[in-house]
């Protein structure tokens, strides 16, 4: 028989996890649809009673987003321009009810290849914080998301938040998503960039991440390197820049179509940061 827990502090939650395995429940926007018409077999830990896990804080070393921070919280937060892509993505995540309930950390922990938070947070060089009775560790997203529905979180660990080092004042983010419609849709392909332009309109630094084109979101580091020092009209995306991508055929689109459109979406995202 499954058990239900609703701790009110992080310490209480970690104590429970040290004794039994539980499915953490935050917004429930992935948890409930996956179990429609089915009995809940797993032990459940409802995190909504831990108020300290919700909110966005600007700290000395960076920006902290707690594990219960919702898409709506991100959408309306006063954040640096580097976060524009993440805020643009927040407006395309389901409807208003999903945006109000769904959390960024839940989106990451679900580890879908089409998770809209992942490429944006990769481009921001974010770290995922995990806590257990054994201590605290921080992982970048490449280390945390291991593949489709797979993460590096141990059974006794709780994801307590996301940490983003302070971006440069010149950094600007952007997000491009292709779906069957503009809103309320799962991504066919998505790209996120964070770009720093110099006074000569050349790229000083750039981070590019792509989602829904492999079993997890990926940074395109070769393309990043080749873009640096170039103006917008000098950027040329070649097949070699995309060789790490491995899209699949599914109900939303074919692999070849995804590869055909990803370069255009990257160009559009970079162009957005110029304005």
Number of C-alpha atoms within 10 A of each C-alpha: 6 10 12 12 17 16 18 15 14 19 14 13 24 18 14 17 20 15 9 11 16 23 15 23 19 23 24 16 18 15 15 13 9 10 11 9 8 8 8 13 10 13 16 17 20 20 22 18 15 18 14 14 19 18 17 22 13 14 12 8 10 13 19 21 23 23 27 29 25 25 26 20 21 24 18 10 13 10 15 16 20 25 26 23 27 27 24 18 22 22 18 20 22 16 12 14 11 18 22 15 17 24 26 29 25 24 19 24 20 17 23 20 25 23 23 29 25 30 30 33 27 24 28 27 19 22 22 25 23 21 20 21 15 10 8 13 13 17 17 17 24 18 12 20 25 16 16 15 14 16 17 16 18 12 13 20 24 23 24 21 23 25 26 21 16 18 18 13 10 15 21 24 29 29 28 23 26 18 15 12 11 12 16 15 15 21 26 24 25 29 34 32 35 30 29 22 21 13 7 10 13 17 20 18 18 23 25 26 24 32 29 26 26 18 21 25 32 23 22 18 16 14 19 18 12 14 21 18 18 16 15 16 9 10 16 13 16 10 9 9 16 18 11 15 21 15 21 17 12 9 7 13 16 13 16 12 14 22 19 10 14 24 18 13 20 23 18 16 24 26 14 17 21 14 6
